[in-house]
Amino acid sequence: MKFNQQTTLDTFLNILFERYQSKVPAVNQITEALIKRGVVNSQQEIVNDHIAFRTLRVPHLGIASFEKIFLHHGYQKRDYYYFEGKKLNAYWYAPPSPTYPRIFISELIVDELSTHAQETIYRYTNEINFDPADQLDLNNGQEIGEFFHQSLWTLPTKQDYLTLLEESEYAAWVIYNRYYLNHYTISVHALKTGYNTILEFDNFVEGLGIKLNTAGGKIKTSADGLLLQSSTVAEMQEATFAAGETLNIAGSYVEFAERKVLPEFKNLPIKEVQAWHRRDGFETNNADKIFESTYIGQVKG
């Protein structure tokens, strides 16, 4: 996933990916192994199925704010998803052209948390008294790219992070990482034979010594059997909290997706298959388990 920087969208997607790539060693480890084996020649050849972001549904933030950036650049809002156990809403957004990745944005329904957890979160987010997306020049790719990595609220204390972690690992991740890119996704069906199924790709990744998320099984399969997903577990990073306290916490990870050809196109020669011939969208049950790539049970399991 790298773009030629001819458009504003190219610019801020590149900024996002470069910073994410620098903090998630598995990205380069996987890419370098694919290059060494002659599967691809560069990072640019890897098709990025989607990128994902986590947010909080509080005044001035959440999906309603975050989506403005992508809608401005031609993305179209699609299906809604609800994750009851994790107290999350989510939507996915179709790109303006197949060159670009899908976008998956989720938000924590803060008002459904315990009173103590709500008070902890609002102590930080109440600092925000306007929608920050409304202050952006949405035609300035550099400004948008910087926005994704800026502090939206003050640095949390280590104790507040741990308090949230006990009730919602998603909440703890967002209170520290904010809008940092949660993951990017390799379209394995776009790779060469031997690497173009999720099972083969998982075996390849594990052969590199990279741990995979086992929540719900290593391979998460949609009810129709046409969308298969798996992921690495999050990289641990040393986080510095308020007052200089430190703790190793979950950062980001890499996902893999295999979108199978829709039944009505199953007789098409493989060389004629285009992106729109394949299963689109997402699956609640799959995504529910992918979220757990940053959970303690996976990163320390």
C-alpha positions in Angstrom: 0.0 0.0 0.0 1.8 3.1 -1.3 0.5 5.6 -3.7 2.0 8.0 -6.2 1.1 11.2 -4.2 -0.8 12.7 -7.1 -3.9 13.4 -5.0 -4.7 14.6 -1.5 -5.9 11.1 -0.7 -2.6 9.6 -1.8 -0.7 12.0 0.4 -2.5 11.3 3.7 -2.8 7.5 3.1 0.9 7.4 2.5 1.6 9.3 5.7 -0.7 7.0 7.6 1.0 3.9 6.2 4.6 5.0 6.6 4.1 5.7 10.3 2.2 2.5 10.9 4.8 0.5 9.0 7.6 2.0 11.1 5.9 0.8 14.3 4.7 -2.6 13.3 7.7 -4.8 12.4 5.5 -7.6 11.0 4.6 -5.3 8.0 8.2 -5.2 6.7 8.9 -8.8 7.8 6.1 -10.1 5.7 6.8 -7.8 2.7 10.5 -8.6 2.7 9.8 -12.3 2.8 7.4 -12.0 -0.1 10.0 -10.1 -2.1 12.7 -12.6 -1.3 10.4 -15.4 -2.5 9.6 -13.6 -5.7 5.9 -13.2 -4.8 6.0 -9.4 -5.2 8.7 -7.0 -6.2 7.8 -4.2 -3.7 5.3 -3.0 -1.1 3.4 -1.2 -3.8 2.4 -4.5 -5.5 0.6 -5.7 -2.4 -3.1 -5.0 -2.7 -4.6 -3.5 0.4 -8.1 -4.8 1.1 -8.9 -2.3 3.8 -7.6 -0.2 6.6 -9.3 0.2 10.0 -9.7 2.9 12.6 -11.1 2.9 16.2 -12.9 5.8 17.7 -15.1 6.8 20.7 -18.7 7.8 20.4 -18.6 11.0 22.5 -19.6 14.6 21.6 -17.6 16.0 18.6 -15.9 12.7 17.9 -16.8 9.1 16.7 -17.8 7.9 13.3 -19.9 11.1 12.6 -16.7 13.1 12.8 -14.1 10.7 11.4 -16.0 9.7 8.3 -16.1 13.3 7.0 -12.5 13.0 5.9 -13.1 10.0 3.7 -16.6 11.0 2.4 -14.9 14.3 1.2 -12.5 12.2 -0.9 -15.1 10.1 -2.7 -15.7 7.2 -0.3 -19.3 5.9 0.0 -20.8 4.8 3.2 -22.0 1.2 3.1 -23.2 -1.4 5.7 -23.7 -0.9 9.4 -22.4 -3.4 11.9 -23.2 -3.8 15.7 -21.0 -5.7 18.1 -23.2 -6.2 21.2 -20.6 -7.8 23.5 -18.0 -5.2 22.7 -20.4 -2.3 22.7 -19.3 -1.1 19.2 -20.9 0.4 16.1 -19.1 0.2 12.8 -19.5 1.1 9.1 -17.4 0.3 6.1 -16.8 2.7 3.2 -16.3 1.8 -0.5 -13.3 3.6 -2.2 -13.7 6.0 -5.0 -11.8 3.6 -7.2 -10.4 0.0 -6.9 -6.9 1.6 -6.5 -7.7 2.5 -2.9 -8.5 0.4 0.2 -11.9 0.0 1.8 -12.2 1.9 5.1 -13.6 0.3 8.2 -14.5 2.7 11.1 -15.7 1.5 14.5 -16.7 3.4 17.6 -17.1 2.5 21.2 -20.6 3.3 22.6 -19.2 5.0 25.7 -22.7 5.5 27.3 -23.1 1.7 27.6 -20.0 1.4 29.8 -20.0 1.5 33.6 -20.3 4.9 35.2 -16.7 4.7 36.3 -15.4 3.9 32.8 -17.6 6.7 31.3 -16.2 9.2 33.8 -12.7 8.1 33.0 -13.2 8.6 29.3 -15.1 11.9 29.6 -12.4 13.3 31.8 -10.2 13.3 28.6 -12.7 13.8 25.8 -14.5 16.7 27.6 -11.5 18.8 26.6 -12.8 18.7 23.0 -15.5 21.3 22.5 -15.8 21.2 18.7 -15.5 18.7 15.9 -11.8 18.6 15.0 -12.6 17.4 11.5 -14.4 20.7 10.8 -11.2 22.6 11.5 -9.2 20.6 8.8 -8.5 21.7 5.3 -9.8 18.5 3.7 -7.9 19.3 0.5 -4.5 19.4 2.3 -3.2 15.8 2.5 -0.2 16.8 4.8 -2.6 18.4 7.3 -4.9 15.4 7.3 -2.0 13.0 7.7 -0.7 14.9 10.7 -4.2 15.0 12.2 -4.3 11.3 12.4 -1.3 11.3 14.7 -1.9 14.3 16.8 -3.1 14.3 20.4 -6.8 14.9 20.7 -6.7 14.9 24.5 -4.1 14.9 27.2 -1.9 11.9 27.7 -3.7 9.4 29.9 -2.4 8.2 33.2 -1.2 4.7 33.5 -3.9 4.0 36.1 -6.7 5.3 33.9 -5.4 3.1 31.1 -5.4 0.0 33.3 -8.9 0.9 34.7 -10.3 1.0 31.2 -8.4 -2.2 30.2 -10.3 -4.1 32.8 -13.7 -3.3 31.3 -13.0 -2.6 27.6 -9.7 -3.4 26.0 -11.0 -1.4 23.0 -11.4 1.7 25.2 -7.9 1.4 26.6 -6.5 1.0 23.1 -8.2 4.2 21.9 -7.5 6.3 25.0 -3.8 5.9 24.4 -3.4 5.4 20.6 -6.2 7.8 19.5 -6.6 7.7 15.7 -3.4 5.7 15.0 -3.9 3.2 12.1 -5.2 0.0 13.7 -4.3 -2.3 10.8 -3.9 -2.7 7.1 -5.0 -5.8 5.2 -3.3 -7.9 2.6 -5.5 -9.2 -0.2 -4.1 -12.7 -0.4 -6.3 -13.7 -3.4 -4.3 -11.1 -5.4 -1.0 -12.9 -4.8 0.7 -15.7 -6.8 -0.3 -19.3 -6.6 0.9 -20.9 -3.4 0.2 -17.7 -1.4 -3.3 -16.8 -2.7 -5.4 -18.7 -0.2 -5.8 -17.7 3.5 -4.6 -21.1 4.6 -1.4 -21.0 2.5 -0.8 -17.4 3.6 -1.3 -18.2 7.3 1.2 -21.0 7.0 3.7 -18.7 5.3 3.4 -16.1 8.0 3.7 -18.6 10.8 6.8 -19.9 9.1 8.3 -16.5 9.7 7.8 -16.9 13.4 4.9 -14.4 13.5 2.0 -15.3 15.9 -1.5 -15.3 14.6 -4.8 -14.3 16.4 -6.6 -17.5 17.4 -9.8 -16.0 18.7 -12.6 -17.9 16.9 -9.9 -20.0 15.1 -7.0 -18.7 13.1 -9.3 -18.4 10.0 -12.5 -16.4 10.5 -15.0 -17.4 7.8 -18.3 -15.6 6.8 -21.6 -17.4 6.9 -21.6 -17.6 3.1 -18.1 -19.0 3.1 -16.9 -16.3 0.7 -14.9 -14.0 3.0 -12.0 -15.5 5.0 -9.9 -13.4 7.3 -7.0 -13.9 9.7 -4.5 -11.6 11.4 -1.3 -11.3 13.4 -1.5 -10.4 17.0 -0.7 -6.8 17.9 2.9 -5.7 18.3 3.7 -4.7 21.9 5.2 -1.3 22.3 6.5 0.6 25.3 4.0 3.4 26.1 4.8 6.4 28.1 1.9 7.8 30.2 1.4 10.9 32.2 4.0 11.6 34.8 6.5 9.5 32.7 5.2 6.1 33.8 5.7 3.4 31.2 4.0 0.1 30.3 4.2 -2.3 27.4 0.8 -2.2 25.7 -0.7 -3.5 22.5 -0.1 -1.5 19.3 -1.3 -2.4 15.8 -1.3 -5.6 13.7 -1.6 -6.9 10.1 -4.7 -8.6 8.7 -5.1 -10.9 5.7 -8.3 -11.3 3.7 -9.4 -13.7 0.9 -12.4 -12.7 -1.0 -13.8 -15.5 -3.1 -15.5 -15.2 -6.4 -19.2 -14.8 -6.2 -21.2 -17.9 -7.2 -22.7 -16.1 -10.3 -19.1 -15.6 -11.6 -17.6 -18.9 -10.7 -17.2 -20.0 -14.3 -15.1 -16.9 -15.3 -11.5 -17.7 -16.2 -9.3 -16.5 -13.3 -7.5 -14.0 -15.5 -10.8 -12.3 -16.2 -11.9 -12.0 -12.5 -12.0 -8.3 -11.4 -12.5 -7.0 -7.8 -16.3 -6.6 -8.3 -16.6 -10.3 -9.1 -15.6 -11.1 -5.6 -17.4 -11.0 -2.3 -17.5 -7.4 -1.0 -18.2 -5.9 2.4 -17.5 -7.4 5.8 -19.0 -9.9 8.3 -19.9 -9.1 11.9 -18.7 -12.4 13.4 -15.4 -12.2 11.5 -14.7 -8.7 12.6 -15.7 -9.4 16.2 -12.8 -11.8 16.5 -10.4 -9.7 14.5 -10.8 -6.9 17.0 -9.2 -9.2 19.6 -5.9 -9.0 17.8 -5.0 -6.3 20.4 -6.5 -8.1 23.4 -4.3 -9.4 26.2 -5.5 -12.9 25.7 -4.0 -12.9 22.3 -0.9 -10.8 22.7 0.2 -12.6 25.8 -1.4 -15.9 25.2 
